[in-house]
């Protein structure tokens, strides 16, 4: 036996009250010598003994009433008993799996629909007076009813109205939180009902989960209701990305689409279509074979955009039994022109002597008379002129061998990058390394690395001769997005370029990276392993830092053919920072910075498959002086649209975690690990789960029986007290 309110047992001390009252009320006999009463002495003594017995009985009854009342308030309970005539108080938390895999159907019902019915049967099995909370579980916990309530009708409504998401699954945080809530409840029965398909991806770390449940095995009982029909076959679009360097309007853009086969057998003749926005498919191709095992297989698909602005492309398979991952959407901003500001730190005498001569020609590789019609447009200014330039008119800024910049210009550059602009840094013989290291790297954390010692021989840039010793770039293992085309040997190599003089790039320690700045990443290395190009995200923008010059003074890279695609891909990577913000994982909040004059205006969000009339209204708020479009309810994968009335629209997309597409149930070893503390019930539509749970329920409280005994004893004390008082 245990007590739910053990501190109230102190009330038993109240039995002292009737004892004290009895002693105080006891009549004191005063002896008076009176000869006439001697004849009554025998009779009086006999009656006195009778009165004493009656008083003792009444005292015992009063003490029992007080003691049993305190015992009832302490709520004694038998933990192991099937005797439920006095009722069984229970607190339960129903954890309903609403992750993407629950979209899998057996041809008649989805797993989520089955889970809803099973959860309702759990509610039906609860005894009267029970309380229940209802949570939806994916990789997040959505507490429809956060704390246990006695309103079972509300709980039933929440289960029926629950919506499935396209999110991944992670059960351990939900179980841990549910246990914390139940620990605060005063009930004999504390149950967790996890209604799920038992997908292996959601039950990682079975040993850790077992330890968690073992620590509360005396308080909390866990039941897992499985609604998995055993389906494991599933094809999924697991990735789509822009493979072209830039996304100009009216140009065929290449997208890389990845498809994975999670089934037990290889799939043949798998057709994939690619559609722009809400239009019919623009391209369709077929995989001859997609091997099983879940490894992605990629192909290139093409689409052309006729208008600049925000767009989406959707890759789609033919629907199978699991529908949530048969399509995947990617959002991007298509440009009609890219404006790049080139800040020349060493203009020279002749145009060819300019620090940005080769860079300008690489970015606009067309004849001079055609540059006005080319989608990349450049403007060249000196370092002194940077103060008077409005950076909001540009997508990217290049500092090439610029000594330093003024305080106002540096602040403008910082704000420019933080709001989504791109910045490229090229060093040279004129730069002040101390300025870049102190003001831009250490103080503001803009640069991905500090400029360290110079390596290589001194170069006389006025002469054609170059040193005989030099550094080369890596020739393989190209991992970064900027240099990924050179993974294919047919695309050539970057390793032929010769670098005579370079700065050592020294990245910060991991602990030195501020929270709103991304970690530094190596784009390209020299053959000896030292970084040649590095980058980092900064706010909503990105900074790319080179270790050598933009002109041919310290290397011959600018005169080699690979310089043009390398610069285009670098510029494209800066602009891709905006694409990253347009694409979020399902369940993650979407945040996008807009023009300053949009602050305080209304925006309507249209969800995937939704109608414009049902758009959800939001307000553009200022945060850190930046107007942001924010939307947190990205539970469904697909294309979203933010409408600004007559001022245009913004498209963004949410994508599912590829791991959620693997429908395999948790391995037998993990199930065995959990089975000691988790009762697993495999549910079918014909199963009477309510009867089974009621039959298995154990434990009962005794407070009601004790309360009835208190009432009976109080009645007996009253009746006897009245009767015996008359006899006195």
Secondary structure, DSSP 8 states (H G I E B T S, - for coil): -EETTGGGGGGGGGHHHHHHHHHHHS--------GGGGGGHHHHHHHHHHHHHHHHHHHHHHHHHHHHHHHHHTTEEESS----TT---EEEEEEEE-SGGGG-B-SS-BHHHHHHHHHHHHHHHS-TT-EEEEEEESSSEEEEEEEEES-HHHHHHHHHH----S-----HHHHHHHHHHHHT---SEEEEEEEE--BGGG---HHHHHHHHHTTTTT-EEEEEE--------EEEEEEEE-SS--BTTS-EEEEEEEEE-SSS-EEEEEEEEEETTS-EEEEEEEEEE-BSS--EEEEEEE--SS-EEEEEEEE----S--TTSEEEEEEEEBS-EEEEEEES---SSGGGSTTHHHHHHHT-S-GGGGGGSSEEEEEEETGGGGG--GGG-SEEEEES-----HHHHHHHHHHHHTT-EEEEE--TT--HHHIIIIIIIIT--SSEEEEEEEE----TTSS---S--B-B--S---SGGGGGGGSGGG--STT--BSEEEEEEE--GGGS-TTB---EEEEEBTTS-EEEEEEEETTEEEEEESS-SSSSSBSGGGSTHHHHHHHHHHHHHHHHHHHHHEEETTS-EEEE--GGGTT-EEEEE-TT--GGG-EEEE-EEETTEEEEEE----S-EEEEEE-GGG-EEEEEEE--GGGG---B--HHHHHHHHTTEEEEE--TT--HHHHHHHH---EE-HHHHHHHHHHHHHHHHHHHHHHHHH-
